[in-house]
Every structure is written in C-alpha cells, then in structure tokens.
Amino acid sequence: MPSATDSSPAEPRRTRAPSLVKRLTRLSVAVMGAALLLSSLALAAWVYHSLREAQLRGAEQSAQWLAENLAPALAFHDREATRDALVAFSRRDGLQALTVRDAAGAAFAHWPSEAAAAPWPTRPVAVDWNQVQLVVPVMLQGERIGSLAWVESFEALNATLVRLAAGAVGVLALSLVGASLLLRWTQRRALAPLVALSRLAERVATSQDYSLRAPVREQDEVGRLAERFNGMLRRIEVWHEDMTQQLAVEQQTGRALQQLAHRDTLTGLPNRLAFELTLERLFVDLHNPQHSLSHRLALLFIDLDNFKGVNDRLGHAAGDAVLVEVGRRMGSVLRASDRLFRLGGDEFALLVADVADPEAVEQLAGRLIDSVRQPLLLQGEVQPVGATVGLAFVPDDATDPQSLLQAADAAMYAAKHAGKNTYRRAGRSTTPSP
C-alpha cells in the first residue's frame, strides 16, 4: 500500500504504444497477407504459363493442319480455294493474320487484306507478350511447295489474367479483413490473462498498492507467471510495510534526536546550538530587502548572581532546581514571540526581534531581573539568587552575530561591576537600575 512518505515526482506522461493484441494481429495479418500474395503470384504465374503453352501448342497444331489442307490448292495454284481455306480458319479466337507464300517465296494468299503488307516472320516460332508468330512449311509428297505464316494474339489470355488478378486481389483483401477480425478475437481471448497481468503491473506501478493480486485462470505458462508475480508482490508488500515502519521509527527517532540536540535537558529551554542557529536566521531576515530598516534585533545576555554559592553549599541538585525555577520565572514575563535560551551553566540569552522601541526592551530587562530576585525558598532557606543583564542591539551596536555577542557580553560585565541585579546597555556607561 502507498506510504505517506512517498513523494517521488510524477513522471511525464508517455504516449501509449499499441496493445500486444493489436501488434500480434498486425504481424499475423502481415505475414499471412505476404504468404497469400506470394502464393497467389506463384499460382497466377503457373496458370498463365500453362494457358499460354496450351494456346501455343494449339496454334502449332492448327497451323500444321491448315498447311496440310492448303497443299492441294497451292499445288494447283488455286488462289480462290486457298483464300477460302484461310477465311474458314479466321473464326479461331485470337487469330490475327494468315499469309501463304509459294515455293519461290512470292505472296500467294492472305487474310485479312492488311496481312499483305505485314512483314514475313524471320523465325519459325517467335513468341512475345502480345502474340505468337509461326512459319509452317506446306508439304506435298515430301516436297515443300510453300509456306504458311500464322500470327495469333495473346490478348484474350492477358485479359483473362487481368480479371483473375483483380478477382484474386479482392478475395485476398476480404480474406485479410476476415482473418484480421478473427485473429484479433482469438488472440484477445488467448492473451487476456497476459494483458490483465500487464494492466495489474501498471496499476501497481502507478498506485504503489502492493496488496493487489493477479487472477490465475489456467495452470499454463501465463498462469505460472501470474503465480510468480503474485509471490513477488507478496514479498514486496511485506518489505514495503517493514520499510514504512522502519522509516516511521527513524523519523520519530530523528525528531527526538533533533529535539535533544536543540533543547536543554534540564530546563527544557532551547540550548546554545539552537541559539546560534536562530541568531543566524534572524540576521538573514534583517538583510532581507523587504524587512523594515527601522526595526532592531535585541540580545539580552543574562548571568545569574550568587548561583555558585548555592551550588557549593547545597550541591548540584539544588543548583539544578534553581536553574529550572529561574527559567520558569523568566519565561513567565516574556511574550510569545520572545526566544529564551539556556547557553550553559548559569548563563541565559534572550532574543527579541522587530524592536521598534529600545526602551521597551530595557523595561523587559527590568522585569526579568525582578522575576529572578523574588524570594526563592530552597531546603528551608531563601536563596539570594539574582540576575545581571547586558543588552545589545542590531544595527546600533553590531552588524554581525559575533560582534553582537561581544557587545552584549561586555554590557553584562559592565552591569556586574555596577553591583549586580541590574542591566546595562552596550555603548552606555550608566543605566538606571530597575
């Protein structure tokens, strides 16, 4: 299941590729179409060759038979009988021209009239795409008395071949359309488990819900693949839950460690590290062009008075109780926006941001001192604990964190020399005691 901690950026949307069913259907139809086309071309070539050879043999036989019938008329030089025989054969389909020459090679008879001007064939058999030309000797008792030129067209055969090709193309197209529909239906059924597995993988990758499972329909290769996929999802689900729990524990531990790193374990106040980070951040804010230049940042450096005597007389446990109580008292007189820190030992620091009136900060210093020097009863004795405060302002007294600390520290020592339980502001020799 998806974790709240998953924050990976959304991937760019990709163009969806054709489905496996469509690709397999296209491939199968292409292969089948190529096979049918090659088969049709081979069959058409064989049929055409066979019909052409049959027509050629028929033309040779007919020409030979005509030559035998022309022999008596040619022997008696009977042109009319020869022409009548030629006209009788003109009814043959595809026949274009018949020409008869005598033994001397002179034209004797022809059909039709245009054949008289046609050139005489140079070879006994001449075959091209459109026609066949035959030259057959006219024999009588073993003697050649003339020649017959036979010209027959393949136009009818070629037209038949074109019609057959057109019909074959139509049948092939219809066959491919029907085969495409049938193949798509059968492949969709056959590949349905694999397609479902692919969609499940997409859902898991998108939603990161590892509790999804693939249905196992058959114990075939796809079924075993689905079982292995489910097993992998189970292992990922367990691993993901473990990782989520471990990450939550680590985050909780990290927050606790961060709090420990930035908090004083005794008083619960932010410690020196938190003070340094906060001070750096406030200086960054001050350099922001949108920040009002009329406002200031104030640092109050606080050192407890007579704390060492309490520690020496009553022990460290008593000293710790004093520190906790002093922290609580000073926190009670602060605003929500003021930040109080324990720097270590009996030293505290207070950061006040967006100071419009420095005198208000001086009044705050007085309230801090008053809150600390209130009677503090410990082990049946009132402890003489007080506080001395040094004030420094940005940009009046410093322009960087280090110089601000030095100015506040110097002001605090000036207040100590003035008699403790008072405050001094950096850059001023005297400040009225609260």
C-alpha positions as CSV (number, residue, x, y, z in Angstrom):
1,M,0.0,0.0,0.0
2,P,1.3,3.5,-0.7
3,S,3.1,5.3,2.1
4,A,2.6,8.9,3.1
5,T,6.3,9.4,2.9
6,D,6.4,8.6,-0.8
7,S,7.0,11.9,-2.6
8,S,8.5,11.0,-5.9
9,P,7.7,13.5,-8.7
10,A,5.1,12.5,-11.2
11,E,6.7,11.0,-14.3
12,P,5.9,12.7,-17.7
13,R,3.0,11.2,-19.5
14,R,4.1,8.8,-22.2
15,T,2.4,8.1,-25.5
16,R,0.7,4.7,-25.2
17,A,2.1,2.1,-27.6
18,P,-0.3,-0.2,-29.5
19,S,-1.5,-3.1,-27.3
20,L,0.1,-6.6,-27.6
21,V,-3.1,-7.9,-29.2
22,K,-3.1,-5.3,-31.9
23,R,0.6,-5.7,-32.6
24,L,0.3,-9.5,-32.9
25,T,-2.8,-9.2,-35.1
26,R,-1.0,-6.8,-37.4
27,L,2.1,-9.0,-37.5
28,S,0.0,-12.1,-38.2
29,V,-2.1,-10.4,-40.9
30,A,1.1,-9.1,-42.5
31,V,2.7,-12.5,-42.5
32,M,-0.4,-14.2,-43.8
33,G,-1.0,-11.5,-46.4
34,A,2.6,-11.8,-47.6
35,A,2.2,-15.6,-47.8
36,L,-1.1,-15.4,-49.6
37,L,0.2,-12.8,-52.0
38,L,3.3,-14.8,-52.9
39,S,1.1,-17.9,-53.3
40,S,-1.3,-16.1,-55.5
41,L,1.5,-14.7,-57.6
42,A,3.1,-18.1,-58.0
43,L,-0.3,-19.7,-58.8
44,A,-1.1,-16.9,-61.3
45,A,2.3,-17.3,-63.0
46,W,1.9,-21.0,-63.2
47,V,-1.7,-20.7,-64.6
48,Y,-0.6,-18.1,-67.1
49,H,2.3,-20.2,-68.3
50,S,0.2,-23.3,-68.6
51,L,-2.5,-21.5,-70.6
52,R,0.0,-19.8,-72.8
53,E,1.7,-23.1,-73.5
54,A,-1.6,-24.7,-74.2
55,Q,-2.5,-21.9,-76.6
56,L,0.9,-22.1,-78.3
57,R,0.5,-25.8,-78.8
58,G,-3.0,-25.4,-80.1
59,A,-1.8,-22.7,-82.6
60,E,1.0,-25.0,-83.8
61,Q,-1.4,-27.9,-84.3
62,S,-3.9,-25.7,-86.1
63,A,-1.3,-24.2,-88.3
64,Q,0.1,-27.6,-89.2
65,W,-3.4,-28.9,-90.0
66,L,-4.1,-25.8,-92.1
67,A,-0.8,-26.3,-94.0
68,E,-1.8,-29.8,-94.8
69,N,-5.2,-28.7,-96.1
70,L,-3.6,-25.9,-98.2
71,A,-1.2,-28.3,-100.1
72,P,-3.6,-29.4,-102.9
73,A,-4.8,-25.8,-103.6
74,L,-1.3,-24.5,-103.6
75,A,-0.1,-27.3,-105.8
76,F,-2.7,-26.3,-108.5
77,H,-2.2,-22.6,-107.9
78,D,-5.8,-22.2,-106.9
79,R,-5.8,-18.9,-105.1
80,E,-9.6,-18.8,-104.5
81,A,-9.6,-22.2,-102.8
82,T,-6.5,-21.2,-100.7
83,R,-8.2,-18.0,-99.6
84,D,-11.4,-19.8,-98.8
85,A,-9.4,-22.1,-96.5
86,L,-7.8,-19.2,-94.8
87,V,-11.2,-17.5,-94.3
88,A,-12.5,-20.7,-92.8
89,F,-9.8,-20.7,-90.1
90,S,-10.3,-17.0,-89.4
91,R,-13.0,-17.8,-86.9
92,R,-10.4,-19.1,-84.5
93,D,-10.2,-16.9,-81.4
94,G,-7.2,-14.7,-81.3
95,L,-6.1,-15.3,-84.8
96,Q,-4.8,-12.1,-86.4
97,A,-3.2,-12.9,-89.7
98,L,-2.6,-15.7,-92.2
99,T,-0.2,-15.5,-95.1
100,V,0.7,-18.1,-97.7
101,R,3.7,-18.0,-100.0
102,D,4.6,-20.3,-102.8
103,A,7.9,-22.3,-103.2
104,A,9.6,-19.2,-104.7
105,G,8.7,-17.1,-101.7
106,A,6.1,-15.0,-103.6
107,A,2.9,-14.0,-101.9
108,F,0.1,-16.3,-102.9
109,A,-2.9,-15.6,-100.5
110,H,-3.5,-13.8,-97.2
111,W,-6.2,-13.0,-94.7
112,P,-7.2,-10.3,-93.9
113,S,-6.3,-7.8,-96.5
114,E,-4.0,-5.9,-94.2
115,A,-1.8,-9.0,-93.9
116,A,-0.4,-8.4,-97.4
117,A,1.7,-5.5,-96.1
118,A,2.8,-7.3,-92.9
119,P,6.5,-8.4,-92.7
120,W,7.2,-12.0,-93.1
121,P,8.4,-13.7,-89.8
122,T,12.1,-14.3,-89.7
123,R,11.9,-17.3,-87.4
124,P,9.8,-20.5,-87.3
125,V,8.5,-19.7,-83.9
126,A,8.5,-16.1,-82.4
127,V,6.7,-15.6,-79.1
128,D,6.4,-12.3,-77.1
129,W,4.0,-10.9,-74.6
130,N,1.3,-10.0,-77.1
131,Q,1.4,-12.7,-79.8
132,V,2.9,-15.7,-81.4
133,Q,4.2,-15.9,-85.0
134,L,4.6,-19.3,-86.6
135,V,6.1,-20.3,-90.0
136,V,4.9,-23.8,-91.1
137,P,6.1,-25.4,-94.4
138,V,3.4,-26.6,-96.8
139,M,4.5,-30.1,-97.9
140,L,3.2,-32.3,-100.7
141,Q,4.6,-35.8,-101.0
142,G,7.7,-34.8,-99.1
143,E,8.3,-31.7,-101.2
144,R,8.0,-28.2,-99.9
145,I,5.7,-26.3,-102.2
146,G,5.1,-23.2,-100.0
147,S,5.0,-21.7,-96.5
148,L,2.2,-20.6,-94.1
149,A,2.7,-17.6,-91.7
150,W,0.4,-17.8,-88.7
151,V,0.0,-14.8,-86.3
152,E,-2.1,-15.3,-83.2
153,S,-2.7,-12.8,-80.3
154,F,-2.5,-13.4,-76.6
155,E,-4.9,-10.5,-75.9
156,A,-7.7,-12.8,-74.7
157,L,-5.4,-14.7,-72.4
158,N,-3.9,-11.5,-71.0
159,A,-7.4,-10.0,-70.4
160,T,-8.4,-13.2,-68.6
161,L,-5.2,-13.0,-66.5
162,V,-6.0,-9.3,-65.5
163,R,-9.6,-10.3,-64.5
164,L,-8.2,-13.2,-62.5
165,A,-5.7,-10.9,-60.8
166,A,-8.3,-8.3,-59.9
167,G,-10.6,-11.1,-58.5
168,A,-7.7,-12.5,-56.6
169,V,-6.9,-9.1,-55.1
170,G,-10.5,-8.7,-54.0
171,V,-10.6,-12.1,-52.5
172,L,-7.2,-11.5,-50.8
173,A,-8.4,-8.2,-49.3
174,L,-11.7,-9.8,-48.0
175,S,-9.7,-12.7,-46.6
176,L,-7.3,-10.4,-44.8
177,V,-10.1,-8.4,-43.3
178,G,-11.9,-11.5,-42.1
179,A,-8.7,-13.0,-40.9
180,S,-7.8,-9.8,-39.0
181,L,-11.1,-9.8,-37.2
182,L,-10.9,-13.5,-36.4
183,L,-7.2,-13.3,-35.3
184,R,-7.9,-10.3,-33.1
185,W,-10.8,-12.1,-31.4
186,T,-8.8,-15.3,-30.9
187,Q,-5.7,-13.5,-29.8
188,R,-7.6,-11.3,-27.4
189,R,-9.1,-14.4,-25.8
190,A,-5.7,-16.2,-25.8
191,L,-3.8,-13.2,-24.5
192,A,-6.4,-12.0,-22.0
193,P,-4.5,-13.3,-18.9
194,L,-1.3,-11.7,-20.1
195,V,-3.0,-8.4,-20.8
196,A,-4.6,-8.5,-17.4
197,L,-1.2,-9.1,-15.8
198,S,0.2,-6.2,-17.7
199,R,-2.6,-3.9,-16.6
200,L,-2.1,-5.1,-13.0
201,A,1.6,-4.2,-13.2
202,E,0.7,-0.7,-14.5
203,R,-1.8,-0.3,-11.5
204,V,0.8,-1.4,-9.0
205,A,3.4,0.9,-10.5
206,T,1.0,3.9,-10.5
207,S,-0.7,3.4,-7.1
208,Q,2.1,1.5,-5.3
209,D,-0.6,-0.7,-3.9
210,Y,1.3,-4.0,-3.4
211,S,-1.8,-5.7,-2.0
212,L,-3.2,-6.3,-5.5
213,R,-3.0,-9.8,-6.9
214,A,-3.3,-11.3,-10.4
215,P,-6.0,-13.9,-11.0
216,V,-4.7,-17.4,-12.0
217,R,-7.1,-18.9,-14.6
218,E,-5.1,-21.7,-16.0
219,Q,-2.1,-23.7,-15.0
220,D,-0.2,-22.9,-18.2
221,E,2.8,-20.6,-18.8
222,V,0.8,-17.4,-18.2
223,G,-0.8,-18.9,-15.1
224,R,2.6,-19.8,-13.6
225,L,3.8,-16.3,-14.5
226,A,0.9,-14.9,-12.6
227,E,1.7,-17.0,-9.6
228,R,5.3,-15.9,-9.6
229,F,4.1,-12.3,-10.0
230,N,1.8,-12.6,-7.0
231,G,4.6,-14.1,-5.0
232,M,6.8,-11.2,-5.9
233,L,4.0,-8.7,-4.9
234,R,3.7,-10.5,-1.5
235,R,7.4,-10.2,-0.8
236,I,7.4,-6.5,-1.9
237,E,4.3,-5.8,0.3
238,V,6.0,-7.3,3.3
239,W,9.2,-5.5,2.5
240,H,7.3,-2.2,1.9
241,E,5.5,-2.5,5.2
242,D,8.7,-3.2,7.1
243,M,10.4,-0.3,5.4
244,T,7.5,2.1,6.1
245,Q,7.5,1.1,9.8
246,Q,11.3,1.4,10.0
247,L,11.2,4.8,8.3
248,A,8.5,6.0,10.7
249,V,10.6,4.8,13.7
250,E,13.7,6.5,12.2
251,Q,11.7,9.7,11.6
252,Q,10.4,9.7,15.1
253,T,13.9,8.9,16.4
254,G,15.3,11.7,14.2
255,R,12.8,14.2,15.6
256,A,13.6,13.1,19.1
257,L,17.4,13.4,18.4
258,Q,16.8,16.8,16.8
259,Q,14.9,18.0,19.9
260,L,17.6,16.7,22.1
261,A,20.2,18.4,20.0
262,H,18.4,21.7,20.2
263,R,17.0,21.5,23.8
264,D,18.5,21.9,27.2
265,T,17.6,18.6,29.0
266,L,17.4,20.3,32.4
267,T,15.2,23.4,31.8
268,G,13.6,22.3,28.6
269,L,14.7,25.6,27.0
270,P,16.5,25.8,23.6
271,N,20.2,25.3,24.1
272,R,23.3,27.1,22.7
273,L,23.1,25.3,19.3
274,A,19.5,26.5,18.9
275,F,20.6,30.0,19.9
276,E,23.3,30.2,17.3
277,L,21.0,28.9,14.5
278,T,18.2,31.3,15.5
279,L,20.6,34.2,15.6
280,E,22.0,33.4,12.2
281,R,18.4,33.1,10.7
282,L,17.4,36.5,12.3
283,F,20.4,38.2,10.7
284,V,19.4,36.7,7.3
285,D,15.9,38.2,7.9
286,L,17.4,41.6,8.7
287,H,19.2,41.6,5.4
288,N,16.0,40.9,3.5
289,P,15.1,44.0,1.4
290,Q,11.5,43.6,2.4
291,H,12.4,43.9,6.1
292,S,11.8,47.4,7.7
293,L,15.2,49.1,8.4
294,S,13.6,51.0,11.4
295,H,13.2,47.8,13.4
296,R,16.0,46.3,15.5
297,L,17.1,43.0,16.9
298,A,17.9,42.9,20.6
299,L,20.1,40.4,22.5
300,L,19.8,40.2,26.3
301,F,22.7,38.3,27.8
302,I,21.7,37.1,31.3
303,D,24.0,35.8,34.0
304,L,22.7,34.6,37.4
305,D,24.1,36.2,40.6
306,N,25.2,34.1,43.6
307,F,24.5,30.9,41.8
308,K,27.9,29.4,42.5
309,G,27.3,29.8,46.3
310,V,24.1,27.8,46.1
311,N,25.9,25.0,44.2
312,D,28.8,25.0,46.7
313,R,26.6,25.0,49.8
314,L,23.6,22.8,48.8
315,G,25.0,20.7,46.0
316,H,24.3,20.3,42.3
317,A,20.8,19.0,42.7
318,A,19.9,22.3,44.4
319,G,21.6,24.2,41.7
320,D,19.7,22.4,39.1
321,A,16.4,23.2,40.9
322,V,17.4,26.9,40.9
323,L,18.1,26.8,37.2
324,V,14.7,25.2,36.4
325,E,12.9,27.7,38.6
326,V,14.7,30.7,37.2
327,G,14.0,29.5,33.6
328,R,10.3,29.2,34.5
329,R,10.2,32.7,36.1
330,M,11.8,34.4,33.2
331,G,9.6,32.6,30.7
332,S,6.5,33.9,32.6
333,V,7.3,37.6,31.8
334,L,8.0,37.1,28.1
335,R,5.9,37.5,25.0
336,A,5.2,34.5,22.7
337,S,7.5,36.0,20.1
338,D,10.5,36.3,22.5
339,R,13.0,33.5,22.5
340,L,14.7,32.5,25.7
341,F,17.8,30.1,25.6
342,R,20.0,28.5,28.2
343,L,23.6,28.8,26.9
344,G,25.1,26.6,29.7
345,G,25.9,26.8,33.4
346,D,24.1,29.9,34.8
347,E,24.1,31.8,31.5
348,F,20.9,32.6,29.6
349,A,20.2,34.6,26.4
350,L,17.0,36.3,25.2
351,L,16.4,37.3,21.5
352,V,13.8,40.0,20.8
353,A,13.1,40.6,17.1
354,D,11.4,43.6,15.4
355,V,12.2,46.0,18.2
356,A,10.6,49.4,17.5
357,D,11.4,51.0,20.8
358,P,14.7,50.1,22.7
359,E,13.3,51.4,25.9
360,A,10.6,48.7,25.9
361,V,13.5,46.1,25.8
362,E,15.1,47.9,28.8
363,Q,11.8,47.6,30.6
364,L,11.7,43.9,29.7
365,A,15.2,43.5,31.2
366,G,14.0,45.1,34.4
367,R,11.1,42.6,34.6
368,L,13.4,39.7,34.1
369,I,15.6,40.9,36.9
370,D,12.6,41.4,39.2
371,S,11.2,37.9,38.4
372,V,14.6,36.2,39.3
373,R,15.3,38.1,42.5
374,Q,11.9,37.3,44.0
375,P,12.4,35.2,47.2
376,L,13.5,31.7,46.2
377,L,12.9,29.2,49.1
378,L,15.1,26.1,48.8
379,Q,15.7,23.5,51.6
380,G,14.1,25.8,54.1
381,E,16.3,28.8,53.2
382,V,15.7,31.8,51.0
383,Q,18.5,31.8,48.4
384,P,19.9,35.1,47.3
385,V,19.8,34.5,43.6
386,G,19.6,37.4,41.2
387,A,20.3,38.2,37.6
388,T,22.6,40.6,35.7
389,V,21.7,41.5,32.1
390,G,23.7,43.0,29.2
391,L,21.7,44.5,26.3
392,A,22.9,45.0,22.7
393,F,21.0,46.0,19.5
394,V,21.4,45.5,15.8
395,P,22.3,47.6,14.0
396,D,23.0,50.1,16.7
397,D,25.8,48.1,18.5
398,A,26.7,45.3,16.0
399,T,26.2,44.2,12.4
400,D,27.1,40.5,12.7
401,P,26.4,37.8,15.2
402,Q,29.9,37.7,16.7
403,S,30.1,41.4,17.4
404,L,26.5,41.3,18.8
405,L,27.5,38.6,21.3
406,Q,30.7,40.5,22.3
407,A,28.7,43.7,22.8
408,A,26.0,42.0,25.0
409,D,28.7,40.2,27.0
410,A,30.6,43.5,27.6
411,A,27.4,45.2,28.7
412,M,26.7,42.3,31.1
413,Y,30.2,42.6,32.7
414,A,29.6,46.4,33.0
415,A,26.4,45.6,34.9
416,K,28.3,43.1,37.2
417,H,30.8,45.8,38.0
418,A,27.9,48.2,38.8
419,G,26.7,46.0,41.6
420,K,24.7,43.1,40.0
421,N,20.9,42.6,39.9
422,T,20.9,45.3,37.2
423,Y,21.3,45.8,33.5
424,R,23.5,47.8,31.2
425,R,23.1,48.6,27.5
426,A,26.1,48.4,25.2
427,G,27.6,51.7,24.4
428,R,26.3,53.4,27.6
429,S,28.3,53.9,30.7
430,T,25.3,54.2,33.0
431,T,21.8,52.8,33.0
432,P,19.3,53.4,35.8
433,S,18.9,50.4,38.0
434,P,15.4,48.9,37.9
